[in-house]
Amino acid sequence: MTLPSFRLDDKVVIVTGASKGLGRAMALGFAESGADVVVSSRKVVDCEKVAAEIRALGRRALAVACHVGDWDQCAALVDAAVAEFGRIDVLVNNAGIAPVPPSLSEVTEELYTKTMDVNFKGPMRLAGLVVEHMPAGGSIINISSKASLRPSPFTMVYAAAKAAQNTLTRAAAQELGPRGIRVNSIVCGMFHTDSFHRAAPTAEAQSAASRGVSLGRIADPDEIVGTAIYLASEASSYLTGELILLDGGGS
Ligand SMILES: NC(=O)c1ccc[n+]([C@@H]2O[C@H](COP(=O)([O-])OP(=O)(O)OC[C@H]3O[C@@H](n4cnc5c(N)ncnc54)[C@H](OP(=O)(O)O)[C@@H]3O)[C@@H](O)[C@H]2O)c1
């Protein structure tokens, strides 16, 4: 038999929220696997730094500013990617925010709208746009959260937004399957990034957070990258509509 390939040679990948954290780690991982990468977030200066790291690896990179909660900016991102590379093989909907309201009664309309826009509306909009430029063999990867499966009171709005994103994964996989385009989610537990450190700033808080994890620790973002490369590559050619729980084991 021919072994499946995890290589991404010459594939064109868009990663949102790629200026830091998991998005940056995936963008660099894709480039090391042979892909050209569109590096996007709101602050293009930060994206340019990641794009320079990718070019140093010998791959092409384009930095594009995009607030994924903005309908028209999503279209401009896809237009810029297509103008530079001619097609899109992989979209990673990684940009996400998790603001925590003090209580249910104190959820503001602004917090609700912002959370839904970035975690659900943007991924849905971008998926709809990229498939017009995505050949068969394409892959859409949504970065979800374990909170979408096990919500808690204060993460309720975020959890609901990511649950809606999970629905996008399952529904779009059915629509796009006949075109040879796959859609999957990585449902992440906790990993070390700025946003995690804002939620758990002290050693005690981080130790408490890792208590329910079978492996007994919080992940490094690099430990998510392998699954993202798998989902982007032909090695996962028969996998679609799936939510892969990547949480170090737990309840
Ligand atoms: N860290 C965790 O423990 C954890 C757990 C489960 C799931 N997740 C999910 O994993 C993903 C990545 O999280 P992370 O911890 O790596 O985040 P992070 O370190 O806070 O980085 C967030 C990234 O998203 C960008 N971003 C923020 N708002 C944006 C917007 N409106 N439009 C476009 N880009 C935006 C940021 O750049 P700019 O400021 O330049 O826009 C940055 O590049 C998110 O979807 C998050 O929900 C994280």
The ligand as an SDF file (V2000), in Angstrom:
LIG
                    3D

 48 52  0  0  0  0  0  0  0  0999 V2000
   -6.2810   28.9500   24.7350 N   0  0  0  0  0  0  0  0  0  0  0  0
   -7.1470   28.0170   25.1170 C   0  0  0  0  0  0  0  0  0  0  0  0
   -7.0340   27.4310   26.2250 O   0  0  0  0  0  0  0  0  0  0  0  0
   -8.2920   27.6340   24.1930 C   0  0  0  0  0  0  0  0  0  0  0  0
   -9.0960   26.5480   24.5580 C   0  0  0  0  0  0  0  0  0  0  0  0
  -10.1040   26.1290   23.7050 C   0  0  0  0  0  0  0  0  0  0  0  0
  -10.2890   26.7750   22.4930 C   0  0  0  0  0  0  0  0  0  0  0  0
   -9.5200   27.8320   22.1620 N   0  0  0  0  0  0  0  0  0  0  0  0
   -9.7430   28.4820   20.8600 C   0  0  0  0  0  0  0  0  0  0  0  0
   -8.5410   28.4520   20.1210 O   0  0  0  0  0  0  0  0  0  0  0  0
   -8.4930   29.5670   19.2290 C   0  0  0  0  0  0  0  0  0  0  0  0
   -7.1740   30.3080   19.3860 C   0  0  0  0  0  0  0  0  0  0  0  0
   -7.0840   30.7570   20.7240 O   0  0  0  0  0  0  0  0  0  0  0  0
   -5.7370   31.3470   21.3480 P   0  0  0  0  0  0  0  0  0  0  0  0
   -5.7610   31.0130   22.7960 O   0  0  0  0  0  0  0  0  0  0  0  0
   -4.5570   30.9840   20.5000 O   0  0  0  0  0  0  0  0  0  0  0  0
   -6.0400   32.9180   21.2080 O   0  0  0  0  0  0  0  0  0  0  0  0
   -5.1000   34.1810   21.4670 P   0  0  0  0  0  0  0  0  0  0  0  0
   -3.7400   33.7810   21.9240 O   0  0  0  0  0  0  0  0  0  0  0  0
   -5.9150   35.1200   22.2950 O   0  0  0  0  0  0  0  0  0  0  0  0
   -4.9620   34.7770   19.9910 O   0  0  0  0  0  0  0  0  0  0  0  0
   -6.1290   35.2010   19.3480 C   0  0  0  0  0  0  0  0  0  0  0  0
   -5.7970   35.4890   17.9050 C   0  0  0  0  0  0  0  0  0  0  0  0
   -7.0100   35.8630   17.2480 O   0  0  0  0  0  0  0  0  0  0  0  0
   -6.8860   37.1900   16.7280 C   0  0  0  0  0  0  0  0  0  0  0  0
   -8.1870   37.8290   16.8460 N   0  0  0  0  0  0  0  0  0  0  0  0
   -8.8480   38.2150   17.9590 C   0  0  0  0  0  0  0  0  0  0  0  0
  -10.0210   38.7710   17.6310 N   0  0  0  0  0  0  0  0  0  0  0  0
  -10.1020   38.7350   16.2730 C   0  0  0  0  0  0  0  0  0  0  0  0
  -11.0620   39.1590   15.3340 C   0  0  0  0  0  0  0  0  0  0  0  0
  -12.1840   39.7710   15.7110 N   0  0  0  0  0  0  0  0  0  0  0  0
  -10.8180   38.9480   14.0050 N   0  0  0  0  0  0  0  0  0  0  0  0
   -9.6750   38.3490   13.6120 C   0  0  0  0  0  0  0  0  0  0  0  0
   -8.7150   37.9310   14.4450 N   0  0  0  0  0  0  0  0  0  0  0  0
   -8.9300   38.1310   15.7620 C   0  0  0  0  0  0  0  0  0  0  0  0
   -5.7540   37.8400   17.5260 C   0  0  0  0  0  0  0  0  0  0  0  0
   -5.0360   38.8310   16.8010 O   0  0  0  0  0  0  0  0  0  0  0  0
   -5.4940   40.3770   16.6750 P   0  0  0  0  0  0  0  0  0  0  0  0
   -5.5690   40.9340   18.0560 O   0  0  0  0  0  0  0  0  0  0  0  0
   -4.4340   41.0030   15.8140 O   0  0  0  0  0  0  0  0  0  0  0  0
   -6.8130   40.3440   15.9590 O   0  0  0  0  0  0  0  0  0  0  0  0
   -4.8390   36.6280   17.7240 C   0  0  0  0  0  0  0  0  0  0  0  0
   -4.0850   36.4030   16.5600 O   0  0  0  0  0  0  0  0  0  0  0  0
   -9.7280   30.4130   19.5540 C   0  0  0  0  0  0  0  0  0  0  0  0
  -10.7560   30.1110   18.6310 O   0  0  0  0  0  0  0  0  0  0  0  0
  -10.1200   29.9410   20.9420 C   0  0  0  0  0  0  0  0  0  0  0  0
  -11.5090   30.1200   21.1860 O   0  0  0  0  0  0  0  0  0  0  0  0
   -8.5340   28.3010   22.9840 C   0  0  0  0  0  0  0  0  0  0  0  0
  1  2  1  0
  2  3  2  0
  2  4  1  0
  4  5  1  0
  4 48  2  0
  5  6  2  0
  6  7  1  0
  7  8  2  0
  8  9  1  0
  8 48  1  0
  9 10  1  0
  9 46  1  0
 10 11  1  0
 11 12  1  0
 11 44  1  0
 12 13  1  0
 13 14  1  0
 14 15  2  0
 14 16  1  0
 14 17  1  0
 17 18  1  0
 18 19  2  0
 18 20  1  0
 18 21  1  0
 21 22  1  0
 22 23  1  0
 23 24  1  0
 23 42  1  0
 24 25  1  0
 25 26  1  0
 25 36  1  0
 26 27  1  0
 26 35  1  0
 27 28  2  0
 28 29  1  0
 29 30  1  0
 29 35  2  0
 30 31  1  0
 30 32  2  0
 32 33  1  0
 33 34  2  0
 34 35  1  0
 36 37  1  0
 36 42  1  0
 37 38  1  0
 38 39  2  0
 38 40  1  0
 38 41  1  0
 42 43  1  0
 44 45  1  0
 44 46  1  0
 46 47  1  0
M  CHG  2   8   1  16  -1
M  END
$$$$
